Amino acid sequence: MNKNKACLLYPIVPYRVLWGKFHKGGGFIPPIGLMSIASYAREQGFDIEICDTGVLGMDEVSLKKYLKSNDFDVIGIQCFTNTAFYAFKTAKMCREVLPNSIIVIGGVHATVLPKRTLEESPETDIVVIGEGEITFTEILKWKRYGNPAIKNIAGIMYRENGKLIQSLSRSLVNVNEIPMPAYDLLPMELYIPHSTQYKRLPSYPFIASRGCPFSCTFCSASIVHGKSYRFKKIDKLLAEIKFLVKRYNTKGIFFQDSTFTANKTYVMEFCDGLQKEKIKID
């Protein structure tokens, strides 16, 4: 029994839903958003795990066994629109195994449609709206200490006496106050990206900035991360890449920023830093 322990969970999603006819091998990348939340919560003193059901090849039986053996008191589930049905199904499994746990759903879909998410997933207690690092950690504090009160946690929608209550909006996080993603909580050696995402293996996703000043109809980046373009310090980027190279023999990275090249000066400084530090990656 591991009381006061939290889990960040990537839901069970059939491979065909992720890639369909475009399957070319690989296709699993580390959930960098969950890793970032985990690193921040851990820095604040919380015991937390990440379970990526996809790369681990988990089915319902193995996931339920994992949940039961750990007895998590808070479970956070990542939710995109194309995986929403499976996130809700995974939340239902969590409720069946751990009826007293607090189940939280976050991600793009939950941010854009928080009310609908709670309506379609009755097993879910709380939806995180926007960036999750500080918000999820405050949920852990509320669960463990009762402080802050749930009504005072910004950036959520939750249930109270049969009603759905939305709290005040959460300010955008300072990306330079968030520690390096918790790579050590995942089996990095198992991740092989889709063939369109790398030149050499191993290759991993990387995020240097958040936010986008544009409002493209096909994209939700500015809704989730705001229109303020926030850069990580160059030294912080280089330290993370050097860690990946040293720890995991990384041969390449691929950026998942919404608009990495929006600031030419920043990109040039980053490239100059790679050359100065003699970091050789694709």
C-alpha positions as CSV (number, residue, x, y, z in Angstrom):
1,M,0.0,0.0,0.0
2,N,1.6,3.3,-1.1
3,K,-0.5,6.1,0.4
4,N,0.1,9.6,-0.8
5,K,1.4,8.3,-4.1
6,A,0.3,9.6,-7.5
7,C,0.3,8.2,-11.0
8,L,0.3,10.0,-14.4
9,L,-1.2,7.7,-16.9
10,Y,-1.2,7.5,-20.7
11,P,-4.5,5.7,-21.4
12,I,-4.8,2.4,-23.3
13,V,-5.3,3.4,-26.9
14,P,-5.4,1.0,-29.9
15,Y,-2.4,1.5,-32.2
16,R,-4.7,1.9,-35.2
17,V,-6.3,4.9,-33.6
18,L,-2.9,6.6,-33.3
19,W,-1.6,5.9,-36.9
20,G,-4.1,3.9,-38.9
21,K,-2.9,3.3,-42.5
22,F,0.1,5.5,-41.9
23,H,1.8,3.0,-39.7
24,K,5.4,2.7,-40.8
25,G,6.9,1.2,-37.7
26,G,7.6,2.8,-34.4
27,G,5.3,5.6,-33.3
28,F,5.8,5.7,-29.6
29,I,7.4,8.8,-28.1
30,P,7.8,9.7,-24.4
31,P,4.8,11.7,-23.1
32,I,6.8,14.9,-22.5
33,G,3.9,16.7,-20.9
34,L,3.4,14.1,-18.2
35,M,7.2,14.0,-17.7
36,S,7.2,17.7,-17.0
37,I,4.3,17.5,-14.6
38,A,6.0,14.6,-12.8
39,S,9.3,16.5,-12.5
40,Y,7.6,19.5,-10.9
41,A,5.5,17.5,-8.5
42,R,8.5,15.4,-7.5
43,E,10.5,18.6,-6.8
44,Q,7.7,19.7,-4.5
45,G,8.2,16.4,-2.5
46,F,5.5,14.1,-3.9
47,D,6.0,10.5,-4.8
48,I,4.9,10.1,-8.4
49,E,5.1,7.5,-11.2
50,I,4.4,7.7,-14.9
51,C,2.7,4.7,-16.6
52,D,2.8,4.7,-20.4
53,T,0.5,1.9,-21.3
54,G,1.3,2.1,-25.0
55,V,5.0,1.6,-25.0
56,L,4.6,-1.0,-22.2
57,G,2.0,-2.9,-24.3
58,M,-0.4,-3.0,-21.4
59,D,-4.0,-4.3,-21.7
60,E,-6.9,-3.9,-19.3
61,V,-5.9,-6.8,-17.2
62,S,-2.3,-5.7,-16.8
63,L,-3.3,-2.1,-16.1
64,K,-5.8,-3.1,-13.4
65,K,-3.2,-5.3,-11.8
66,Y,-0.7,-2.4,-11.8
67,L,-3.2,0.0,-10.3
68,K,-4.3,-2.4,-7.6
69,S,-0.7,-3.2,-6.6
70,N,0.1,0.5,-6.1
71,D,-3.1,1.9,-4.6
72,F,-2.6,5.4,-6.0
73,D,-4.6,8.1,-4.3
74,V,-4.4,10.5,-7.3
75,I,-4.4,9.4,-10.9
76,G,-3.8,11.9,-13.7
77,I,-4.8,10.8,-17.3
78,Q,-3.7,12.5,-20.5
79,C,-6.4,13.3,-23.0
80,F,-6.3,14.4,-26.6
81,T,-9.5,14.6,-28.7
82,N,-8.6,11.5,-30.8
83,T,-8.0,9.5,-27.6
84,A,-10.8,11.0,-25.5
85,F,-13.0,7.9,-25.6
86,Y,-10.1,5.8,-24.5
87,A,-9.1,8.2,-21.8
88,F,-12.6,8.0,-20.4
89,K,-12.6,4.2,-20.6
90,T,-9.3,4.2,-18.8
91,A,-10.8,6.5,-16.1
92,K,-13.6,4.0,-15.6
93,M,-11.1,1.2,-15.1
94,C,-9.3,3.3,-12.5
95,R,-12.5,3.9,-10.7
96,E,-13.4,0.2,-10.7
97,V,-10.0,-0.8,-9.2
98,L,-9.4,2.2,-6.9
99,P,-12.8,3.6,-6.0
100,N,-11.4,6.1,-3.5
101,S,-8.8,7.6,-5.7
102,I,-9.1,11.1,-7.1
103,I,-9.2,10.9,-10.9
104,V,-7.9,13.9,-12.9
105,I,-8.0,14.3,-16.7
106,G,-5.9,17.0,-18.4
107,G,-4.5,17.8,-21.8
108,V,-5.7,19.5,-25.0
109,H,-9.2,18.0,-25.1
110,A,-9.9,18.6,-21.4
111,T,-8.7,22.2,-21.7
112,V,-10.9,23.1,-24.7
113,L,-13.9,21.1,-23.4
114,P,-13.8,20.8,-19.6
115,K,-17.5,20.6,-19.0
116,R,-18.1,18.1,-21.8
117,T,-15.2,16.0,-20.5
118,L,-16.7,15.7,-17.0
119,E,-20.2,15.1,-18.5
120,E,-18.8,12.3,-20.7
121,S,-16.6,10.8,-18.0
122,P,-18.6,10.5,-14.8
123,E,-15.7,8.7,-13.2
124,T,-13.5,11.8,-13.4
125,D,-13.4,14.1,-10.4
126,I,-11.3,17.0,-11.8
127,V,-10.3,18.4,-15.1
128,V,-7.1,20.5,-15.5
129,I,-7.5,23.4,-17.8
130,G,-4.3,24.6,-19.4
131,E,-0.8,23.9,-18.3
132,G,-0.7,21.2,-15.6
133,E,2.6,21.4,-13.6
134,I,1.5,23.8,-10.8
135,T,-2.2,22.9,-11.0
136,F,-1.7,19.1,-10.6
137,T,0.8,19.6,-7.8
138,E,-1.8,21.8,-6.0
139,I,-4.3,19.0,-6.4
140,L,-1.8,16.7,-4.7
141,K,-1.4,19.2,-1.9
142,W,-5.2,19.5,-1.5
143,K,-5.5,15.7,-1.4
144,R,-2.7,15.2,1.1
145,Y,-3.0,18.3,3.4
146,G,-6.4,19.8,2.6
147,N,-4.7,23.0,1.7
148,P,-5.2,24.8,-0.7
149,A,-9.0,24.2,-0.6
150,I,-10.1,22.8,-3.9
151,K,-12.1,25.9,-4.7
152,N,-8.9,27.9,-4.5
153,I,-7.0,25.8,-7.0
154,A,-6.9,27.9,-10.2
155,G,-7.2,26.2,-13.6
156,I,-9.7,23.4,-12.9
157,M,-13.3,22.3,-13.2
158,Y,-14.6,19.9,-10.5
159,R,-17.7,18.3,-9.1
160,E,-19.4,19.7,-6.0
161,N,-22.8,18.4,-4.8
162,G,-23.8,17.3,-8.3
163,K,-22.7,20.6,-9.9
164,L,-19.7,21.3,-12.1
165,I,-17.7,24.2,-10.8
166,Q,-15.0,26.0,-12.7
167,S,-12.3,27.9,-10.8
168,L,-10.4,31.0,-11.8
169,S,-8.0,30.8,-14.7
170,R,-4.4,29.7,-14.1
171,S,-1.6,32.1,-15.1
172,L,0.9,30.8,-17.6
173,V,3.8,29.1,-16.0
174,N,7.4,30.4,-16.1
175,V,9.0,27.7,-18.2
176,N,12.4,28.3,-16.7
177,E,11.1,27.4,-13.2
178,I,10.0,23.9,-14.4
179,P,12.8,21.3,-13.9
180,M,14.0,19.0,-16.7
181,P,11.3,16.4,-17.7
182,A,11.4,13.2,-15.6
183,Y,13.1,11.0,-18.1
184,D,14.1,8.5,-15.4
185,L,10.5,7.6,-14.8
186,L,10.1,6.0,-18.2
187,P,11.8,3.1,-20.0
188,M,13.4,5.4,-22.6
189,E,15.1,2.5,-24.4
190,L,11.7,1.3,-25.6
191,Y,10.7,4.4,-27.4
192,I,11.0,4.4,-31.2
193,P,9.4,7.4,-33.0
194,H,7.5,7.2,-36.2
195,S,9.8,6.9,-39.2
196,T,9.0,10.5,-40.2
197,Q,10.4,11.8,-37.0
198,Y,14.1,10.8,-37.0
199,K,17.2,10.3,-39.0
200,R,19.1,8.1,-36.4
201,L,18.0,6.3,-33.3
202,P,17.7,6.8,-30.5
203,S,15.8,10.1,-31.1
204,Y,13.5,11.9,-28.7
205,P,11.0,14.7,-28.7
206,F,12.1,18.1,-27.3
207,I,10.3,21.3,-26.3
208,A,12.2,24.6,-26.1
209,S,9.3,27.0,-25.8
210,R,5.6,27.3,-25.1
211,G,2.9,29.5,-26.6
212,C,1.9,30.8,-30.0
213,P,0.8,34.3,-31.0
214,F,-1.4,33.0,-33.8
215,S,-5.0,31.6,-33.8
216,C,-5.0,29.0,-36.6
217,T,-8.3,27.3,-36.9
218,F,-6.7,23.8,-37.1
219,C,-4.7,24.2,-33.9
220,S,-5.3,24.6,-30.2
221,A,-1.8,25.7,-29.2
222,S,-2.7,29.2,-28.2
223,I,-5.7,28.0,-26.2
224,V,-3.6,25.5,-24.1
225,H,-0.3,27.4,-23.8
226,G,-1.5,31.0,-24.4
227,K,-0.4,33.6,-27.0
228,S,2.6,34.7,-25.0
229,Y,5.8,33.1,-26.5
230,R,7.9,31.8,-23.6
231,F,11.4,30.6,-24.3
232,K,13.5,28.3,-22.1
233,K,17.0,29.7,-21.5
234,I,19.6,28.5,-24.0
235,D,21.8,27.1,-21.2
236,K,18.8,25.1,-19.9
237,L,18.2,23.6,-23.4
238,L,21.8,22.7,-23.9
239,A,22.0,21.1,-20.4
240,E,19.0,18.9,-21.2
241,I,20.4,17.8,-24.6
242,K,23.7,17.0,-23.1
243,F,21.9,14.9,-20.4
244,L,20.1,13.0,-23.2
245,V,23.3,12.3,-25.0
246,K,25.2,11.2,-22.0
247,R,22.4,9.2,-20.3
248,Y,20.6,7.7,-23.3
249,N,23.2,7.9,-26.1
250,T,20.8,10.2,-28.0
251,K,21.5,10.7,-31.7
252,G,18.8,13.2,-32.5
253,I,15.9,15.3,-31.3
254,F,12.7,16.6,-32.9
255,F,11.0,19.7,-31.7
256,Q,7.4,19.7,-30.6
257,D,7.2,23.4,-30.1
258,S,4.2,25.1,-31.7
259,T,6.4,27.8,-33.3
260,F,10.1,27.0,-32.6
261,T,11.4,29.2,-35.4
262,A,9.3,32.2,-34.6
263,N,12.3,34.1,-33.2
264,K,15.3,33.9,-35.5
265,T,17.7,35.3,-32.9
266,Y,16.7,32.7,-30.4
267,V,17.2,29.9,-32.9
268,M,20.6,31.2,-34.0
269,E,21.7,31.4,-30.4
270,F,20.6,27.9,-29.8
271,C,22.5,26.6,-32.9
272,D,25.6,28.6,-31.8
273,G,25.3,26.9,-28.4
274,L,25.2,23.5,-30.0
275,Q,28.4,24.2,-31.9
276,K,30.2,25.8,-29.0
277,E,29.4,22.8,-26.8
278,K,30.3,20.4,-29.6
279,I,27.0,18.6,-29.3
280,K,26.5,16.4,-32.3
281,I,22.9,15.5,-32.9
282,D,20.6,15.3,-35.9
